[in-house]
Amino acid sequence: MWSGTLTERIRQSKGFALAAAALVLCFALPLYHWARFAALSDLYSHVFLIPPISLYLAWLQRQRLELNSKPPRSWGVFLLVAGFGVLVGYWVAVGSMVPLTEEDSLALTTLSFLLLFYGLCCLFWGKETLRRTAFPLGFLIFAVPLPTFVHNGIESFFQYTSAPTADAMLTLAGTAFSREGLRFRLQGMMDFPIDVAPECSGLHASLVMFLTSLIASHLFLRTRWKQAVLVLAVVPLAILRNGFRIFIILQLCVHFGTGMLNSWIHRQGGPLFFALSLVPFFLLLAVLRKSDRVVKEMKPKHSGV
């Protein structure tokens, strides 16, 4: 245990506050661009919630923080070097006229900012404090925009998994149709193909559900494998949600014509299907939480035998 005095801890707290404020000032312009980009983006509008959620999760640990542990300064130096390395890489890319999308630029600058912030935490916070706040600090990484290749890869994955899911649902419903990859042709509308576009991937809803699963597993589940089950369940739930949405829209086209492609359920119906997907998600959470409680109640009985 670190034998730092109260005065030393107060001095280090002030030092961290000043260093963090200086870091924010140095990144004021990139952070402004990050906020502006998120405000204008349908995909990243949720990132404004990441810092407050992280702060709240850290606040929940306030009674369990160990203030006498020694800061892992070697980790801090490593993270600071990594943060500067990412920043230098960004400057080199810009100076070399490498084409960077706005997402790529913000991914690099925001990642650099976070690595430097993590480095400051390791320089000033004790190892036990860092251990207690590992999840809130790690959760901040989801404020970083996805690089273009990651964004496109995830979007493509959900496109190409949602289409066969909708195919299976249409087949079970007895609907006459044909499919070639992402293109559907319905009976009576063979000359009017309907494509599963990137917008049909439901990427924003999937990201929000993924973040929800992380928070819920952290707050309500204690067993690691159950936490993993809840988080991993987001993928099949997202595929089923997207497939069901495509199925419903295609069924509406069969019964009411292709004008349904311009209806609200196609253009603005995402939140409705997202809400529907939350039902099995929270049922799974309830089952896992109940089994966690059963295990917790059984442990004292076994320990007394």
Steps between C-alpha positions, in 0.01 A plus 500: 500500500623847413576715805416833338382764748168685475689810389671301225167361379344847493798629306469220249125561462567864422775397260264264318230767474747751353650245260153386383390861449816571298434189289144613425627844401762350269232288332232771504476520120490121436244462780289775344511321164410174679196662665389669178536176302300303759226764513450479122529120478216249529750227582700675773236709676528266799866580573403808703366259762828308534691745729204559740435126524869432570502772765189354665642147500821631658297692760328173599843368602587802717458311831724214385798700375837421658678833530824365648613292202799604294446637146628265224714769337664259255156435350444873488819562304410220255152643441633853457751377241223307324275808499774720353578223249141498372505880478828498307354236267204731436729796427711289263188381316372856463843631394538220246162586347367155588123513437326478837126507545359713779433181696863388461637839605279516807572137586874577513478830689240372750698178559814708557315718752369197689839325512658816639218531754548137604871572536427790735270276705781247541746772601277646770252229607585200714501150354202393712303809399569419136387142554172616655435748220626280214155454347398870506837599353487226238144596407631837379656324198153482346507877460757445223337492154545177308769511230348479153616144434350380831177692436467353150591150617236490776240655272571243229485215754151598612385550140610154392365325809167686512410419138499117545316546831224689319515232230428230759210698646346558157533129425329405828221748420448337160576820308594453135832675435850455368827629641840564349741605772358823642231538232143377551236463230141448612217325316326744269791745531778308328596812303529700823796363699538602863856518634620472858694827521773586754240707684311175565787366708366669815854588606399782735241287680752215527764731649253637755389148597862390528578788736182425696610138537840606632347730762230251600748211533731719710226620734280193535710190432797368695595182315739565213355245264149635555622849425653366179176322406299823537747702293538237227122457478485848347629364166225241433238738639617772262491258205150383592382860547634606161366190328157548659491864392584407140239222514228738623581762235498241223171358624350848499622542142328173404168606650499877449744563216850641469386834635566350844872554430433871558283445807597598855558138600782483247639849542450557874400159633843413641419598862190278496695191399778592743244512782367158396853355510539625857227259617704178452814688613352592838342155537845347456643748751229407750572127461876549539453731800265255669748215457774727640288556813436127538874428490566780750239363742634144471863590579447574872310170542783300348766688692336403829503126429 
